[in-house]
Amino acid sequence: MSNPNQGKSDRQKMPLELLSEEMARKRTALADALREGVPPSAEDLDSLERLSKLKTILSNNDNGGREKIEIGFLCVTGLILIGLMLARVPSTAVDLDVRTTRVRLTLTDQRSATVIPGELGEILLLKQARVSGADEVLPPIVGESSSFELKQLVSPTETTTHRDSEDLAVRLQEVAIPSDSPLTIAVGVAYAAESRGLVLEASGSKPSTARFGEVIPLGKEADSARAVRYAISPVRATGNNLVLELFPANAERQLTVFRDMHVSEIRFEDSGHSSILGGLAFIKSGGEAGVPLQPSDRLTIRSAGPMLVRELTLTKGELKATLSAPRVTTLQLGEDSPRNLMPTLFEWIRFRWPNQLYATLSALAALWLATRRWWESSK
Amino acid sequence: MTRFATQTVIFVSICCSALGVAAQDRPAFCEPTPDALLGGLQAPYARRVAPDGNVYCEGLLRRPIALPPISVVSVKQDQAGNSLFPPDKVASLTWCDDSPEPVHVQLRSFKPPMFALDAMNRVKFDWRTDLIAKWQPDWSNIAALGIREAAIGGQTYKLVVPLRNGAGYSTSYSFVVQSKTPIHLSTALIEPLQPSTQPEAVKVTFASGPTKDTWTTTIPFARMKSGVYRVTFEEGVEQAGNTTEPIYLRHKVCGAP
C-alpha cells in the first residue's frame, strides 16, 4: 500500500529533483544487476540516456531563469545609478570668489537707504570725482549741466606733504539710495590718466543722491596764522540714473565698496561680454574642491532667495567679489554650450552621507555575492 | 463665517476711511503722520485754530525711529535768559523778513513728551499756550525752524528764517546740530548766495545741547549784509571731513534795507 504523504511530497518536489532521484534508482538497479552478473539491457541503457538528456534540458531551463533575474537586477541597479548621476538637485548653496572688471547688482527690497563706499563710517578721500546723469546739482554753479567734476585741491605751496595732500582731497560723504523701490547698481573699474578708480551706476525709478565735500581755498583776508585757510563746500547730486566715477586719493589702499549687501540678481558682464578675470566657485553639495573660473567665462547664477555680497573690493584696479548664495537654482559656466555646475543627486548623496553611501554599496555587493553562492549550492 | 468676515471687512473699511478723513483734515504743511499712530497720546497732534483765525497743527507726536544725517535742526535768534511759555496766554513767534511769502513755523520738542507745532503765517505767529505750557514750556528744549521757499537764479531754495519767542530782534543766531554719532565740528562755512561774494569760514565752538545727541553754537551775523547765506558746519580739512547738510539762511537786519 502506497503512503499518501509520500505521494504528496513527491508532487511538491521540483521536476529536476524527481529526475535525479529516478536516475539514481536506475543506476543502482544497473549496478545491482552487474554485480549479479546480469548484463544491462539496451532498454535500461536507453532509458538512462533519455533521463540524462532530459535532466540536461531541465537544468538549462532553470539556469535561464536565474540569469534573467540577475540581468533584471543589474538593469534596475544600473538605471538607478544613471538616474542619480543625471538628475540634478533643485537648489544648492554656492560661494563665489570672483575677480572681475564689472559687476551688476539688483538690490533686494529690504535694504539700508545709505551706501557708503569704504568701511562703515569712513569718509572716502578722492583725488577726483566725475558725476553724470544728475537731475539736480546743489549748488547749481558746480554742475551747469547734468555732469560735473570735482578735483582734489592742489596746495600752492611747494612743501606739501602726502598728509597735507590728502587733507585737500574731495570727500565722498554719502550715497543715499531709495529704500522703497527697485534699484540696480553697476560697479566697474573707471579709467583716468595713470590711475584707476571705481565707477558706480545707480539706476532706479526713484532718485539716488551722492553727497560730496569739495575743499575750497578761502579769501586772502583770511591769511593770518589763526585763520581758516580751507573749508569743505558740500556738493549734492541727485538723479534716477546717477553715474559716479571715483578715483581714491590713495590708489594703493584697498577700497571696500560694499559689505554684507543682499541682492536678488548678480551679473558679471560688460557690454554683453563676460567681465570675469578669474576666480573660484565653491559648490557646497558638489564636493570640496572649487570650480575654477577662467577669464571670459560667462557665469550665470540665479537664486530662489536673496544672495549676500559679503564683500566687494577694489584693489589695484581690479574688483573682487565674495558672494554667498544659499539657494542657487541655476549655475552655468561657459559661452555657447554652458556647463551645468549644479550637482547631481549622486554627488549630493556622496557629499551629504559619504560613509553611509560607500557602506551601503559594499553591503549590497556582499549581499549579491552571498545570494549567488547560496543559489548555486542549493542545486 | 462668511457673514462675520464681510462685517469685519466693512468695519475695518469704515475705520480706515474715518482715519483717512481725520488725517486729511490737517493742512498740507502739517506733519503727515496717520492718526492711527497717535493713538494713546494724551494730546495728539491735531488741527487747531489760532486766535487770528488761521489753521495750524499742534499736539504730541511719537518719537521718530531713524538715523538721520548730521543736520541743523533749529535756528533761533539768540535770547538771553530762560524763556518759558506761561499757561493760558497768547504766545508770539516773530522773525525778521521782508518777503510777502508765508513762513512755515516748525517747532519740535528735543525731549519727551514730543510736542510739535506747525503753522504757516506772515510776519509773526500768535497762538494760545494751553498745550505748549503743559507739555514743553521751556523754549530752550524746543527745536524751531522758520522755512519759506524762494527762487534764486532759477533754483528754488528752502530758506531758513531765524525765529524768536516774543518781540524784539537779535542778529546773533543760535544753531542746534543733531547727530547720532559723535562729532567734532569746528568751522562754519558761510557762502553768500545773495549778494554773491567770497565765502567765509568762521571758527565755532559747540556746547552740549538739550539732549545727548544735540550740540549748540551761536554765530553773530551783525556785520554781514542782509541776504541769503549757505551755512555748513564742518570738521577741519585735517580731520575726516564730516559736514552738516547745508542750510540756506535768510539774514536780514531789521530796520535796514
Chai-1 contact restraints between the chains, C-beta under 6 A:
chainA,res_idxA,chainB,res_idxB,connection_type,confidence,min_distance_angstrom,max_distance_angstrom,comment,restraint_id
A,I123,B,A240,contact,1.0,0.0,6.0,A-B,restraint_1
A,I123,B,G241,contact,1.0,0.0,6.0,A-B,restraint_2
A,P140,B,Q155,contact,1.0,0.0,6.0,A-B,restraint_3
A,D167,B,V237,contact,1.0,0.0,6.0,A-B,restraint_4
A,D167,B,E238,contact,1.0,0.0,6.0,A-B,restraint_5
A,R171,B,G241,contact,1.0,0.0,6.0,A-B,restraint_6
A,G213,B,G241,contact,1.0,0.0,6.0,A-B,restraint_7
A,G213,B,T243,contact,1.0,0.0,6.0,A-B,restraint_8
A,V215,B,V237,contact,1.0,0.0,6.0,A-B,restraint_9
A,L218,B,A201,contact,1.0,0.0,6.0,A-B,restraint_10
A,G219,B,Q198,contact,1.0,0.0,6.0,A-B,restraint_11
A,V228,B,T187,contact,1.0,0.0,6.0,A-B,restraint_12
A,V228,B,A201,contact,1.0,0.0,6.0,A-B,restraint_13
A,Y230,B,V237,contact,1.0,0.0,6.0,A-B,restraint_14
A,A231,B,L189,contact,1.0,0.0,6.0,A-B,restraint_15
A,A231,B,A201,contact,1.0,0.0,6.0,A-B,restraint_16
A,I232,B,E234,contact,1.0,0.0,6.0,A-B,restraint_17
A,I232,B,G241,contact,1.0,0.0,6.0,A-B,restraint_18
A,I232,B,T243,contact,1.0,0.0,6.0,A-B,restraint_19
A,P234,B,T232,contact,1.0,0.0,6.0,A-B,restraint_20
A,P234,B,T243,contact,1.0,0.0,6.0,A-B,restraint_21
A,P234,B,P246,contact,1.0,0.0,6.0,A-B,restraint_22
